[in-house]
Amino acid sequence: MAEYKKPTNPAEFAANFSPKKPLMSDTEAYYESSRCLYCYDAPCINACPTGIDIPLFIRQINDGNKEGAAKTIYESNWFGHACGNVCPTEELCEGSCVYNNSDVKPIEIGRLQAHATDQVIRSKKKLFRTGKDTGRKVAVIGAGPAGVSCACELRMLGHAVDIYEAKAKPSGLCVYGVAPYKLTNEEAVDEMAYLQEQFGFTIHYNKPVTGRAELDKLEKDYDAIFIGIGLGGTSALGIPGEDKKGVIGALEFVEGLRNMQHKTAVGNKVIVLGGGNTAMDAASESCRMGAESVTIAYRRGPEEMGAYSFEFDLAKKSGSKALFNVTPVEFIGNGAVTGVKFIRNRSAYGKIEAIPGSEFVEECDMVLLGTGQGKQVELLEQISGVKLDQKSRILDDRGRIVVNEHYQTNNPKYFAAGDAVNGGVEVVNAAAEAKKAAHGIDQYLKK
C-alpha cells in the first residue's frame, strides 16, 4: 500500500512535498545559533566549497544582525539561499561540525543559512554596490547556478553582463531539476529576482545558443564569453524497448513535476533505474505522488551507489524498495511498458559479470531512467579552440570542457565552469567555480 495518497490539488501536493528543511522562526534561529562554539579554524568552513565564514554568520544571527549574516553568506556564495536548502550539508559543513565527535547533533547550518538569506530576499535589502563601470561586456550562456554566480561576481568587478537562457525561468536545476521538498519554485525564482535587482545584469529568456550563428554574434558583440550550460538530457541505455510509452528520464520527470505539480502523471508500479542522487529523488517523488509501489534497481551493490546515504534513506522512508546487482536487458510491453527484464550480476575483480540463466521480469507501468546525463557536445564542438575531455578513464566524464586554473578554455575568449566542466556535482560547486571564473575573466579583460 502506498505511503502517500495521490495529490489532487495544490494543497495536497504541498502537504506531500513539505519542506525537508523548513524555514526557522527567529526564535528557533536564536536558540540554534546559541549552540555554535564559533571554532577557531572551523572545520565547517573548510568543508564548504565556497568557503563561507560559517561561525561569523551564525554569530551575527545570534546577535540579531541577520542582514550582516546574509551579507557574509552572499559574499562567498551568490546562491546562498538555494544552497542553504539543497546542499548536502550532512556530507559537507554539518558533516564536519565538531559536535559529531561528541555524539551531539551538529549545528543546523543549512537551515540557519536559509533563514538569514530569506530575510533579506523578502525585505529586498540592498547589500552590495557594483564596481565602477569598466566599459567591458561579457556574455553568459545559461542562467543556472554557474551562469548567475559568474554574472554577480562580474558586476561586482564593474563589467556589464548579458545572460542568454534557453528556458523561460532562471536558476537552472534549482527550478528544473531539484526535488520540491528541497526548494520550491518560488524560493528559487525569488532569489534570482533579488540578485538581478542587486547587480543589474540582464537575462534574455527563451534565447538558446544552439549553433554557429549565435556564437558568431556573441563573439562580435562581447569582450568575453562564459559557458554555464550544465549538462544535457538523460543518457539513453541503448537496450530494446527503450522507446516504449512510460519509459522516461528521471531528470525530465523531475522537471515535469516541478512545473505540473499535482497534475503530473505517475504510474502505479514505478521502477527507477540507477543509484545516484537523481534516481533517489525520482523514487522519493514517485512515492509522494501516490505510486502504489516504487522499486530502485541498481546494477551494483548498495555500498557502491553514487547517492548519498541520507538520500537513499529518504527514498526508503518515503516507501521505496530496492533491487541490487541487477542489470536491465529489455523493456517489456506492447506500445506501453509493462515490465523490465533484468539479469542478475556478480562482481569479479571490480567488474560486473552477468549470471547466465538468472533473467527475471519485474512488472511496472512506468520506468524512470536515473542513468546520468549526456554532455552538450554538439554545441561545444562548434566553438573553435574549446577542447573537450576525450581521455578520461571514466566514460561518463568524457565530453567535459577542459579549462585551466582560471577556468579559461583553450580559446582565450571563452571561460566555463559548473557541470559542463566538472561533469555534474552540486550547486555549491558550480557557484564556487563560477566565482573563480569571473576573476579569470577580469584578469583577461585587464590584459
C-alpha positions as CSV (number, residue, x, y, z in Angstrom):
1,M,0.0,0.0,0.0
2,A,1.3,3.5,-0.9
3,E,2.7,5.6,1.9
4,Y,1.2,8.7,0.3
5,K,-2.2,9.4,-1.3
6,K,-2.1,10.8,-4.8
7,P,-2.4,14.6,-4.6
8,T,-5.3,16.0,-6.5
9,N,-4.9,19.8,-5.8
10,P,-2.1,22.2,-4.9
11,A,-2.7,21.9,-1.1
12,E,-2.4,18.2,-1.2
13,F,0.7,18.4,-3.3
14,A,2.3,20.9,-0.9
15,A,1.5,18.6,2.0
16,N,3.1,15.6,0.3
17,F,6.1,17.6,-0.6
18,S,6.5,19.5,2.7
19,P,10.0,21.1,3.1
20,K,12.8,18.7,4.1
21,K,14.4,21.7,5.9
22,P,11.6,24.1,6.9
23,L,12.4,27.7,7.4
24,M,13.3,28.6,11.0
25,S,11.5,31.2,13.0
26,D,13.5,33.9,14.7
27,T,13.3,32.1,18.0
28,E,14.4,28.8,16.5
29,A,17.3,30.5,14.8
30,Y,18.4,32.3,18.0
31,Y,18.5,29.1,20.1
32,E,20.2,27.0,17.3
33,S,22.8,29.7,16.8
34,S,23.4,29.8,20.5
35,R,24.7,26.2,20.3
36,C,27.6,27.1,18.0
37,L,31.1,27.0,19.5
38,Y,32.5,29.5,17.0
39,C,35.5,27.3,16.4
40,Y,38.9,28.8,15.6
41,D,39.9,27.3,12.2
42,A,36.4,25.9,12.0
43,P,36.2,22.6,10.0
44,C,32.8,23.6,8.6
45,I,34.5,26.4,6.7
46,N,37.0,24.1,5.1
47,A,34.2,21.7,4.2
48,C,32.2,24.4,2.3
49,P,33.3,24.6,-1.4
50,T,32.6,28.3,-1.3
51,G,34.4,28.9,2.0
52,I,31.6,30.7,3.8
53,D,32.7,32.1,7.2
54,I,30.1,29.9,8.9
55,P,30.9,30.8,12.6
56,L,30.8,34.5,11.7
57,F,27.3,34.4,10.1
58,I,26.0,32.2,12.9
59,R,27.3,34.7,15.5
60,Q,25.7,37.5,13.5
61,I,22.3,35.7,13.6
62,N,22.7,35.2,17.3
63,D,23.4,38.9,17.7
64,G,20.3,39.8,15.8
65,N,22.3,41.1,12.8
66,K,20.5,39.0,10.1
67,E,21.4,41.4,7.3
68,G,25.1,41.1,8.3
69,A,24.7,37.3,8.3
70,A,23.2,37.3,4.8
71,K,26.0,39.6,3.5
72,T,28.6,37.2,5.0
73,I,26.9,34.3,3.2
74,Y,26.5,36.1,-0.2
75,E,30.0,37.5,-0.2
76,S,31.2,33.9,-0.6
77,N,28.2,32.2,-2.4
78,W,25.7,34.1,-4.6
79,F,23.4,31.1,-4.4
80,G,23.3,31.4,-0.6
81,H,19.6,30.7,-0.1
82,A,19.3,27.9,-2.6
83,C,22.4,26.2,-1.1
84,G,21.1,26.5,2.4
85,N,18.2,24.2,1.2
86,V,19.7,22.0,-1.4
87,C,23.3,21.5,-0.3
88,P,24.2,18.0,1.0
89,T,25.1,19.6,4.3
90,E,25.2,16.2,6.0
91,E,28.2,15.5,3.9
92,L,29.7,19.0,3.9
93,C,29.5,21.7,6.6
94,E,27.3,19.8,9.1
95,G,29.1,16.6,8.5
96,S,32.3,18.4,9.6
97,C,30.8,20.0,12.7
98,V,32.9,19.2,15.8
99,Y,29.7,18.1,17.7
100,N,29.8,15.0,15.6
101,N,32.9,13.9,17.6
102,S,30.9,14.1,20.8
103,D,27.7,12.3,19.6
104,V,25.9,15.6,19.7
105,K,23.6,16.8,17.0
106,P,25.6,19.1,14.6
107,I,24.5,22.7,14.2
108,E,21.8,23.0,11.5
109,I,24.0,25.3,9.4
110,G,21.9,24.9,6.2
111,R,18.7,26.0,7.9
112,L,20.4,28.9,9.6
113,Q,21.8,30.0,6.2
114,A,18.4,29.8,4.6
115,H,16.9,31.7,7.5
116,A,19.3,34.7,7.1
117,T,19.1,34.9,3.3
118,D,15.3,34.6,3.3
119,Q,15.1,37.7,5.5
120,V,16.9,39.9,3.1
121,I,15.3,38.5,0.0
122,R,11.8,39.3,1.4
123,S,12.9,42.8,2.6
124,K,14.7,43.4,-0.7
125,K,17.6,44.9,1.4
126,K,20.4,46.3,-0.8
127,L,23.6,44.7,0.5
128,F,26.1,45.3,-2.4
129,R,27.3,48.0,-4.7
130,T,28.5,47.1,-8.1
131,G,32.0,48.0,-9.2
132,K,32.9,51.1,-11.3
133,D,31.9,50.6,-15.0
134,T,34.9,49.2,-16.9
135,G,33.3,49.6,-20.3
136,R,33.7,45.8,-20.9
137,K,30.8,43.5,-21.8
138,V,30.6,39.7,-21.0
139,A,28.0,37.3,-22.4
140,V,27.0,34.4,-20.2
141,I,25.4,31.3,-21.7
142,G,23.0,29.8,-19.2
143,A,21.1,31.3,-16.2
144,G,21.8,28.4,-13.9
145,P,24.0,28.4,-10.7
146,A,27.2,28.8,-12.6
147,G,26.0,31.5,-15.0
148,V,24.2,33.6,-12.5
149,S,27.1,33.3,-9.9
150,C,29.6,34.4,-12.6
151,A,27.3,37.3,-13.6
152,C,27.0,38.6,-10.0
153,E,30.8,38.5,-9.5
154,L,31.5,40.2,-12.8
155,R,29.1,43.0,-11.9
156,M,31.0,43.4,-8.6
157,L,34.1,43.9,-10.8
158,G,32.4,46.5,-12.9
159,H,31.7,44.6,-16.1
160,A,28.4,44.6,-18.0
161,V,26.7,41.2,-18.3
162,D,24.0,39.7,-20.5
163,I,22.8,36.2,-19.8
164,Y,21.3,34.1,-22.6
165,E,18.9,31.5,-21.1
166,A,17.3,28.8,-23.3
167,K,14.3,28.3,-20.9
168,A,11.6,30.6,-19.5
169,K,12.9,30.8,-16.0
170,P,16.3,31.3,-14.3
171,S,18.2,29.2,-11.8
172,G,18.8,26.1,-13.9
173,L,18.4,22.8,-11.9
174,C,17.1,24.8,-8.9
175,V,13.9,25.3,-10.8
176,Y,14.0,22.4,-13.2
177,G,15.8,19.6,-11.5
178,V,15.7,19.7,-7.7
179,A,13.0,17.9,-5.7
180,P,10.2,20.2,-4.5
181,Y,10.7,19.2,-0.9
182,K,14.2,20.7,-1.0
183,L,13.5,24.0,-2.7
184,T,10.3,25.4,-4.1
185,N,10.0,27.2,-7.5
186,E,9.0,30.4,-5.7
187,E,12.1,30.4,-3.4
188,A,14.4,29.8,-6.4
189,V,12.9,32.5,-8.6
190,D,12.7,35.0,-5.7
191,E,16.4,34.6,-5.0
192,M,17.2,35.2,-8.7
193,A,15.0,38.3,-8.8
194,Y,16.8,39.6,-5.7
195,L,20.2,39.1,-7.2
196,Q,19.2,40.7,-10.5
197,E,17.9,43.7,-8.6
198,Q,21.1,43.9,-6.6
199,F,23.5,43.6,-9.6
200,G,21.7,44.8,-12.7
201,F,22.6,42.1,-15.1
202,T,20.2,41.3,-17.9
203,I,18.7,37.9,-18.6
204,H,17.3,37.1,-22.1
205,Y,14.9,34.3,-21.7
206,N,13.9,31.7,-24.4
207,K,17.2,32.6,-26.1
208,P,19.0,29.4,-26.6
209,V,22.5,29.4,-28.1
210,T,22.4,26.4,-30.4
211,G,24.9,27.0,-33.2
212,R,27.5,28.9,-35.1
213,A,25.2,31.9,-36.0
214,E,24.5,32.7,-32.3
215,L,28.1,32.2,-31.3
216,D,29.4,34.5,-34.1
217,K,27.1,37.3,-32.8
218,L,28.3,36.8,-29.2
219,E,31.9,36.8,-30.3
220,K,31.4,40.0,-32.2
221,D,29.3,41.9,-29.5
222,Y,31.1,40.8,-26.3
223,D,34.7,41.0,-24.9
224,A,34.4,37.6,-23.2
225,I,32.0,34.7,-23.1
226,F,31.2,32.4,-20.2
227,I,29.8,28.9,-20.7
228,G,27.4,27.8,-18.0
229,I,25.2,25.4,-19.9
230,G,25.4,22.5,-17.4
231,L,24.6,19.0,-18.8
232,G,22.2,17.7,-21.4
233,G,19.3,15.3,-21.1
234,T,19.2,11.8,-19.6
235,S,21.6,9.4,-21.2
236,A,20.0,6.5,-23.2
237,L,20.7,2.9,-22.1
238,G,20.5,1.5,-25.7
239,I,18.5,-1.6,-24.8
240,P,15.4,-3.0,-26.6
241,G,12.1,-1.3,-25.8
242,E,13.5,2.0,-24.6
243,D,11.2,3.9,-26.8
244,K,8.1,2.5,-25.2
245,K,5.5,4.8,-23.6
246,G,6.2,5.2,-19.9
247,V,10.0,5.0,-20.2
248,I,11.3,8.5,-19.4
249,G,14.4,10.2,-18.0
250,A,14.3,10.7,-14.2
251,L,15.6,14.3,-14.7
252,E,12.8,15.0,-17.2
253,F,10.3,13.5,-14.8
254,V,11.5,15.8,-12.0
255,E,11.3,18.9,-14.4
256,G,7.8,18.0,-15.3
257,L,6.9,17.5,-11.6
258,R,8.3,21.0,-10.8
259,N,6.1,22.6,-13.4
260,M,3.0,20.4,-13.4
261,Q,2.9,19.5,-9.7
262,H,-0.2,17.5,-8.8
263,K,-1.2,17.2,-12.5
264,T,1.9,15.1,-13.2
265,A,1.1,11.6,-14.5
266,V,2.8,8.9,-12.3
267,G,2.4,5.1,-12.7
268,N,1.1,2.7,-10.1
269,K,4.2,0.5,-10.3
270,V,7.3,2.5,-10.9
271,I,10.8,1.2,-11.4
272,V,13.7,3.7,-11.1
273,L,17.0,2.6,-12.7
274,G,20.2,4.0,-11.2
275,G,22.0,4.5,-7.9
276,G,22.7,8.3,-8.0
277,N,21.0,11.2,-6.2
278,T,18.7,12.0,-9.1
279,A,17.4,8.4,-9.0
280,M,16.8,8.7,-5.3
281,D,14.9,12.0,-5.8
282,A,12.8,10.4,-8.6
283,A,12.0,7.5,-6.3
284,S,11.0,9.7,-3.4
285,E,8.9,11.9,-5.6
286,S,7.1,8.9,-7.2
287,C,6.1,7.8,-3.7
288,R,4.9,11.2,-2.7
289,M,2.8,11.3,-5.9
290,G,0.9,8.2,-4.7
291,A,2.5,5.4,-6.6
292,E,1.5,2.0,-5.2
293,S,5.0,0.6,-5.4
294,V,8.4,2.1,-6.3
295,T,11.5,0.0,-6.8
296,I,15.0,1.3,-7.2
297,A,17.1,-1.1,-9.4
298,Y,20.8,-0.8,-9.4
299,R,23.4,-2.9,-11.2
300,R,25.9,-2.9,-8.3
301,G,25.6,-3.3,-4.5
302,P,24.3,-0.7,-2.1
303,E,27.8,0.2,-0.9
304,E,28.7,1.2,-4.5
305,M,25.8,3.6,-5.1
306,G,26.8,7.2,-6.1
307,A,23.9,8.6,-4.0
308,Y,24.5,10.0,-0.5
309,S,23.3,7.6,2.2
310,F,20.8,10.1,3.6
311,E,19.2,10.4,0.1
312,F,18.8,6.7,-0.1
313,D,17.4,6.7,3.5
314,L,14.9,9.3,2.5
315,A,13.8,7.3,-0.6
316,K,13.2,4.2,1.7
317,K,11.3,6.2,4.3
318,S,9.1,7.6,1.5
319,G,8.2,4.0,0.6
320,S,10.7,2.8,-2.0
321,K,12.1,-0.7,-2.2
322,A,15.5,-1.6,-3.8
323,L,16.9,-4.3,-6.0
324,F,20.7,-4.6,-6.2
325,N,23.1,-6.4,-8.5
326,V,20.6,-6.4,-11.4
327,T,21.0,-5.0,-15.0
328,P,18.1,-4.2,-17.2
329,V,18.3,-6.0,-20.6
330,E,14.9,-5.2,-22.1
331,F,11.7,-3.2,-21.6
332,I,8.7,-5.4,-22.0
333,G,5.3,-4.3,-23.4
334,N,3.2,-3.7,-26.5
335,G,3.5,0.0,-27.1
336,A,3.5,0.9,-23.4
337,V,5.9,-0.6,-20.9
338,T,4.5,-3.4,-18.7
339,G,7.8,-4.7,-17.2
340,V,11.6,-4.7,-17.2
341,K,13.6,-7.8,-17.9
342,F,16.6,-8.0,-15.6
343,I,19.6,-10.3,-15.3
344,R,21.4,-10.8,-12.0
345,N,25.1,-9.8,-11.6
346,R,28.0,-10.7,-9.6
347,S,31.2,-8.7,-9.1
348,A,34.5,-10.2,-10.2
349,Y,37.8,-8.3,-9.8
350,G,35.9,-5.0,-9.8
351,K,33.9,-5.8,-12.9
352,I,30.3,-6.8,-13.3
353,E,29.5,-10.3,-14.7
354,A,26.1,-11.4,-15.7
355,I,24.9,-14.7,-14.1
356,P,23.7,-16.9,-17.0
357,G,20.1,-18.1,-16.7
358,S,19.2,-15.6,-14.0
359,E,16.8,-13.4,-16.0
360,F,13.5,-12.3,-14.5
361,V,10.8,-9.8,-15.2
362,E,9.7,-7.1,-12.8
363,E,6.2,-5.7,-13.6
364,C,5.7,-2.0,-13.9
365,D,3.8,0.7,-15.8
366,M,6.5,3.4,-15.6
367,V,10.3,3.4,-15.7
368,L,12.4,6.4,-14.7
369,L,16.0,6.4,-16.0
370,G,18.3,7.8,-13.4
371,T,21.3,6.8,-15.6
372,G,23.2,10.0,-15.8
373,Q,23.2,13.0,-18.2
374,G,24.8,13.5,-21.5
375,K,27.2,16.4,-22.4
376,Q,26.2,19.1,-24.8
377,V,29.0,18.2,-27.1
378,E,27.1,19.2,-30.3
379,L,27.2,22.9,-29.3
380,L,30.6,22.8,-27.7
381,E,32.3,21.3,-30.8
382,Q,31.2,24.3,-32.8
383,I,33.4,26.7,-30.7
384,S,36.8,27.0,-32.2
385,G,39.6,26.1,-29.8
386,V,37.4,24.8,-26.9
387,K,38.8,21.4,-26.0
388,L,36.7,18.6,-24.6
389,D,38.0,15.8,-22.4
390,Q,38.2,12.6,-24.5
391,K,40.8,10.7,-22.5
392,S,39.1,10.2,-19.1
393,R,39.1,6.6,-17.9
394,I,35.5,7.1,-16.8
395,L,33.3,7.1,-19.9
396,D,30.7,9.3,-18.3
397,D,33.3,12.1,-17.8
398,R,34.2,12.4,-21.5
399,G,33.0,15.5,-23.2
400,R,33.6,17.8,-20.3
401,I,35.1,21.3,-21.2
402,V,38.8,21.4,-20.4
403,V,39.9,24.6,-18.6
404,N,43.0,25.9,-16.8
405,E,43.2,27.1,-13.2
406,H,41.4,30.4,-14.2
407,Y,38.6,28.4,-15.8
408,Q,39.7,29.6,-19.2
409,T,39.4,27.3,-22.2
410,N,41.9,26.9,-25.0
411,N,40.1,29.6,-26.8
412,P,41.1,32.6,-24.6
413,K,37.8,34.5,-25.1
414,Y,35.8,31.6,-23.6
415,F,35.6,30.6,-20.0
416,A,33.5,27.8,-18.4
417,A,32.5,26.4,-15.0
418,G,29.9,24.2,-13.4
419,D,28.6,20.9,-14.6
420,A,29.8,21.3,-18.1
421,V,33.4,21.3,-16.6
422,N,33.1,19.1,-13.5
423,G,30.8,16.6,-15.0
424,G,27.9,17.2,-12.5
425,V,28.4,17.8,-8.8
426,E,26.5,20.2,-6.6
427,V,25.0,23.7,-6.9
428,V,27.6,24.9,-4.4
429,N,30.4,23.6,-6.6
430,A,29.1,25.5,-9.6
431,A,28.8,28.7,-7.5
432,A,32.4,28.3,-6.3
433,E,33.9,27.6,-9.7
434,A,32.0,30.4,-11.4
435,K,33.2,33.0,-8.9
436,K,36.8,32.0,-9.7
437,A,36.0,32.0,-13.4
438,A,34.7,35.6,-13.1
439,H,38.1,36.7,-11.7
440,G,39.8,34.8,-14.5
441,I,37.6,36.8,-17.0
442,D,38.5,40.0,-15.2
443,Q,42.2,39.3,-15.5
444,Y,41.8,38.5,-19.2
445,L,39.9,41.8,-19.8
446,K,42.5,43.8,-18.0
447,K,45.2,42.5,-20.3
